[in-house]
Amino acid sequence: MSTERMQRGVMLARRARLGDTLALHELLDHLTPYVARICEPIALADGPDATQEALVAVFTSLRSLKDPQALYGWVRTIAVREAVRTARRAARTQPADLPEVPQRGDPQLAVDIADVLTRLSPEHRAVLVLRDVEGLDEESAAALLAIAPGTAKSRLSRARSSFRKAWSS
């Protein structure tokens, strides 16, 4: 995300915290793609529900955000929490059957990656998304998930191993 876009979000958060309802609506519109990018790989088919739940939590808790500069980290924490909660509720742990692996650039590839992700637990998907999609290190992912760094590292290792195994089967 560009620095300019991040600064816009911070400015909107400041105005929204002061009661500017127009800024609040703009902030939620501004954050929706970011929240969806986090929620969808974790909650899979229920990603839109997780995104909505996360945005509701942002809306209702915005006044508790002490430092608007921390907006994106705060929103990321909420999004991961809601995505994991939604995925657990949906019990998305049933393995999916994969057809033949498509060639790079084939639109079916994205669908197949999503199918492989369904084989992982929500906890494993969360740490995998935070590390490999969001680019956080294990310690940051652990802090965000409220688990020990060693637990995050072992979950990441298991998630990657499970992903590779599911992909090759």
Order of alpha helices (4+ residues) and beta strands (2+ residues): alpha-alpha-alpha-alpha-alpha-alpha-alpha-alpha
